[in-house]
Each structure stands twice: as C-alpha cells, then as structure tokens.
Amino acid sequence: MVWVRELGATERHVAGAPRLMSDPRVRHYWDADETIGQRYAKALFGADMFALWDFYLLYDRDAVWRGDSLPTPHLWMHQLTGLDPARHLDAGRFADEAERLLGERPSERPQPVPR
C-alpha cells in the first residue's frame, strides 16, 4: 500500500494505516514525491503531467518487479474523475478477482448498489 500526500496526508498518517489494511502480506509505504503514481500514469496512459492516486492494482503470481520496470497489473481500478468509468472501483469485483488470483473461491457478496 503506497500512501501519498493527496487530501492533506503526511508521512505521520502512515503509522495508523495498518488498521485499515491489516493483512500481514500488505506493506505500507510513504511516497512524498508521488513517484509511483507518476510512473503508473506514464505506464498506463503515457501521461507525464500527473500522478495517479486512489487507484488499485492486482498482480498475478507471475508478476516480477525488476529494476525500474513496472509489472503489468492483471487488473486495475480507480476512484478518480476523468478516467475510464468502466475501471471505476467496484469493490466486490475487485475482491472476487483478488480471491480468484489467490486460488480461493469467491465468497458470496451482496451486489454493490448502482450509483
């Protein structure tokens, strides 16, 4: 989980972040310069002028991080305006796909209420 300065966040806020995402496989990082968001904006959209934030990536088991190369996400979603509405975060779909990638059976979840 990479935390950035959007919406007034500071590095001190990261200390409480594990309460939000407590899975022991999750690591929390502070990115003051929004480097990862800039790199994914470039990788996904070819854009140099902004940094993605409030976006979610899933990788399959074959994803490899090598040097400066970013692996291609299996699935990505966002909660931003101006980006592909078909990729707007659908938490149930995202969770089901994460469980599928982990080899678990997707649990029965109520369908999200349409916006």
C-alpha distance (Angstrom), angle and dihedral (degrees) to the residues before:
residue distance angle dihedral
M1 . . .
V2 3.79 . .
W3 3.78 116.7 .
V4 3.81 122.2 -158.1
R5 3.80 138.4 -173.3
E6 3.81 97.1 -99.1
L7 3.80 115.9 128.0
G8 3.80 91.9 18.0
A9 3.81 98.8 -60.4
T10 3.79 119.0 158.1
E11 3.77 132.5 -170.4
R12 3.80 91.3 -97.6
H13 3.83 89.2 66.1
V14 3.81 91.0 64.4
A15 3.81 91.6 71.9
G16 3.83 90.1 70.6
A17 3.81 94.5 42.2
P18 3.83 97.0 94.1
R19 3.81 88.0 70.0
L20 3.81 87.7 64.3
M21 3.80 95.9 46.9
S22 3.79 108.5 21.1
D23 3.81 101.5 166.1
P24 3.83 106.0 128.1
R25 3.82 90.4 -132.0
V26 3.81 91.2 63.0
R27 3.80 119.4 93.8
H28 3.81 121.8 -164.4
Y29 3.81 122.6 -141.6
W30 3.80 135.5 178.3
D31 3.82 116.4 -136.4
A32 3.81 106.7 -172.9
D33 3.81 93.1 175.3
E34 3.82 94.4 45.7
T35 3.78 89.1 -126.5
I36 3.80 95.2 154.6
G37 3.82 92.2 49.6
Q38 3.79 90.7 49.8
R39 3.78 91.7 48.7
Y40 3.81 93.2 49.9
A41 3.82 91.7 45.5
K42 3.80 86.4 56.1
A43 3.83 94.5 43.0
L44 3.81 97.1 45.5
F45 3.82 100.8 33.7
G46 3.80 107.7 12.9
A47 3.83 86.8 -119.0
D48 3.80 121.8 149.9
M49 3.78 100.1 176.2
F50 3.81 104.3 68.5
A51 3.78 144.0 33.9
L52 3.78 123.3 -127.8
W53 3.79 116.5 -126.4
D54 3.78 132.5 167.7
F55 3.79 90.2 38.6
Y56 3.77 130.3 131.2
L57 3.79 129.0 -146.7
L58 3.79 132.6 -167.5
Y59 3.78 122.5 -165.5
D60 3.77 128.7 -165.4
R61 3.78 122.4 -128.1
D62 3.82 92.1 -93.0
A63 3.81 94.2 61.5
V64 3.79 111.4 119.7
W65 3.79 127.5 -170.3
R66 3.81 108.7 -147.4
G67 3.77 122.6 175.3
D68 3.79 109.2 -60.2
S69 3.81 94.8 -16.3
L70 3.78 116.7 112.6
P71 3.79 115.5 -146.7
T72 3.78 115.8 -124.9
P73 3.80 110.0 -105.0
H74 3.79 117.6 -121.9
L75 3.81 88.2 -141.1
W76 3.77 134.3 0.3
M77 3.78 132.4 -174.2
H78 3.79 135.4 176.2
Q79 3.80 144.4 -163.9
L80 3.80 97.4 -143.4
T81 3.78 133.4 114.4
G82 3.77 119.6 -118.5
L83 3.79 96.2 33.4
D84 3.80 129.3 102.2
P85 3.83 106.3 -58.2
A86 3.82 89.9 -151.8
R87 3.81 87.0 66.4
H88 3.80 95.5 49.2
L89 3.79 109.0 129.4
D90 3.78 113.4 -80.9
A91 3.80 99.9 -179.2
G92 3.80 94.9 -163.6
R93 3.80 93.2 50.8
F94 3.79 91.1 44.6
A95 3.82 92.3 50.2
D96 3.81 92.5 46.0
E97 3.79 90.8 51.7
A98 3.81 91.5 47.3
E99 3.81 89.8 52.0
R100 3.79 90.7 47.4
L101 3.80 90.6 52.0
L102 3.79 89.4 50.0
G103 3.79 89.6 52.8
E104 3.77 93.5 -112.9
R105 3.77 125.5 130.6
P106 3.81 111.5 -104.2
S107 3.77 109.1 -108.7
E108 3.75 123.4 -126.2
R109 3.79 107.2 -93.6
P110 3.76 130.8 175.0
Q111 3.77 111.5 -106.5
P112 3.81 114.5 -103.7
V113 3.78 116.0 -102.2
P114 3.82 109.2 -106.5
R115 3.79 115.2 -112.2
